[in-house]
Amino acid sequence: MSTIERLETGQRMSQAVIHNGTVFLAGQVGAPGESVTAQTEAILKGIEKLLAEAGSDPTRILQATIWLADMDDFAEMNAVWDAWVPEGHAPTRACGESKLATPDFKVEIIVVAAQE
């Protein structure tokens, strides 16, 4: 039986789960009420931190799912995302519109990555 490692585990969820060399991150959000740019920047910093804890990094991201509260914010979020993704390492990606946990959240990002 293969092992499952959980990072930053609480009652409801873990922020990261590692299984068979694959890192699954929970949906990451920024500070409520901040701009789309500020939330996206904070989310990506949080993703970098969790991936590092899991033995991975942004060049190892396999898939990203991005939820926006309003698709009108697509270009603003993409400006931050495009500057952050390491050149030549763009993952598969989907982006859609959804109501998030509270109206103060404008962006949520979920990633799956390979360990190093």
C-alpha positions, -999 to +999 in steps of 0.1 A: +000+000+000+014+034-009+016+062+016-004+094+017+012+124+033-009+154+043+004+189+050-013+216+070-041+194+079-072+207+098-106+192+106-121+200+072-092+197+048-055+195+042-037+223+022-017+196+004-018+159-001+011+139-016+006+105-031+028+085-055+050+116-062+020+138-071+011+169-050-025+180-048-032+214-034-064+226-019-080+257-035-059+287-025-073+322-020-059+356-012-069+382+014-106+389+012-116+422-003-082+428-020-080+435-057-078+406-082-041+414-088-033+414-050-053+382-045-037+364-074-002+375-063-009+362-027-023+330-040+008+323-062+031+330-033+011+306-012+013+280-039+051+284-041+053+279-003+031+248-003+049+232-033+083+238-016+070+221+016+059+192-006+092+189-025+081+206-057+081+240-074+062+259-100+081+243-129+066+210-118+029+220-119+009+196-141-025+212-140-041+244-127-078+251-122-087+288-117-120+300-104-129+337-108-159+353-092-163+374-123-149+365-158-145+403-163-114+399-142-098+373-166-073+397-181-062+411-147-057+377-133-039+365-164-014+394-163-002+382-129-004+345-139+016+350-171+043+369-154+046+341-127+046+309-148+082+298-155+089+301-192+085+268-209+067+252-180+031+263-185+007+236-171-026+225-185-051+249-172-088+256-170-105+289-159-141+294-151-165+316-132-180+305-099-194+319-067-166+315-042-168+309-005-175+346+002-181+376-021-148+390-009-129+363-027-123+371-063-099+343-073-092+307-062-065+285-077-061+248-074-029+230-087-016+195-091+022+191-093+048+164-096+074+162-068+110+167-077 
